Amino acid sequence: MGNITFLQTLWFHARPTNKHNIQLKFSVICTNWILCGSVENIFEDGGRLRMRCARMIMALNCRNALMCVVLFIYLSEVVTGSFISDTLDFDLSLFVRHRRSYAEQHRRSKEAMLSIGNAVKSAAHGAKSTVFITDNCTVVVAQTGGTATLPCVVRKFSNGVVSWIRKQDYHLLTVGVATYNTDDRFMVEHVRHLQNWGLLIKHVQPSDAGLYECQVSTHPPTSIIVELKVTKAQAEIQGAPELYIRAGSLLRLVCTLKHSTEPPAFVFWFHEQRMINYDQGISVVESRSSSILHLQDADKSHNGNYTCSPSNAVPASINVHVLNATAEEKPAAMQHANSSRSSSSSFLLQCSLLIAIMTSALTTTS
């Protein structure tokens, strides 16, 4: 592959089919279809269209200078004429016909390949739909430490053995109901009357995420892909990280779960690393995605760190401060609230005094 510097003044003469200038685009095309060159001016001269391009065309990556040809690609109307230069001479109309023929063949070839590709996809989809009820590319989301079930439901009349393969390392996990894996977290959950051959994964780990293939030993074998995504559940306590309450009031802590795919088996509450779920005066109300702790008549002994720790989730903590009714022990926020209330009372008192003075003045003048 050599670099060729090609400098030439090109002239093109053609008879236009109407009185309008015919737009032409000048290009230099090599065998590897690298384009360069540009039109410097186009003008009409004596009823004949003349185009001149005197531009240096550099660095053409061609194996041989003879493999480079100068082509005129028209943008509007088809014109006939001849190309005139010092070294080359060919009929533009021939090129136009050849170019049209090539473009048509290329278009038909693309349509044929697209048709074949669609037929293959349609046949593959049809084969899957006659064997599997579960959709291909099904996505299952499970949380770390939880349980994941990857579905694979086949039609009752389908013959063959169902196998599960982990695509990450192409490891055979199960064949039928038998497990071919030293990791006992993997097993088949088979429901015969439903023809479900789900892959059960216990104590899910982040490394379990990925693609799994459910394959039926038909002729030829047919399979679908199920993707497992693993999330990490996170506990969150409302009002964290600091909470201030008055002595004698109700302490209410609300713990919610984020990114959870299953309800927790338990939620433990800790006060300074001691579990308090069953302490006297404390009640815990749990739902699928939250746990609420109630503590009546809070006092100084209830100061400290409280932790919400659900199963298979990252715990969350909050610092609780129980304050006496004296003003000096109130936090800054409470002090601002009191000062706002006192400012409002002072403003109302001033307005009342002003109204009284104005009323007295009006009475005196009358």
Sequence and secondary structure as in RCSB ss.txt:
>XXXX:A:sequence
MGNITFLQTLWFHARPTNKHNIQLKFSVICTNWILCGSVENIFEDGGRLRMRCARMIMALNCRNALMCVVLFIYL
SEVVTGSFISDTLDFDLSLFVRHRRSYAEQHRRSKEAMLSIGNAVKSAAHGAKSTVFITDNCTVVVAQTGGTATL
PCVVRKFSNGVVSWIRKQDYHLLTVGVATYNTDDRFMVEHVRHLQNWGLLIKHVQPSDAGLYECQVSTHPPTSII
VELKVTKAQAEIQGAPELYIRAGSLLRLVCTLKHSTEPPAFVFWFHEQRMINYDQGISVVESRSSSILHLQDADK
SHNGNYTCSPSNAVPASINVHVLNATAEEKPAAMQHANSSRSSSSSFLLQCSLLIAIMTSALTTTS
>XXXX:A:secstr
 EEEEE  EEEEEE  SSSS   EEEEEE TT  EE    EEEEETTEEEEEEE  EEEEEES GGG EEEEEES
SS   EEEE SS   BHHHHHHHHHHHHHHHHHHHHHHHHHHHHHHHHHHHHHHHHBSS TTEEEEEETTS EEE
  BB TT  S EEEEETTTTEEEEETTEE  S TTEEEEEEGGGTEEEEEE S  GGG EEEEEEE  SS EEEE
EEEEEE  EEEETTTTEEEEETTS EEEEEEEES SS  S EEEEETTEE TTSTTEEEEE SSEEEEEESS  G
GG EEEEEEETTSB EEEEEEEE SSGGGS HHHHHHHHHHHHHHHHHHHHHHHHHHHHHHHHHH 
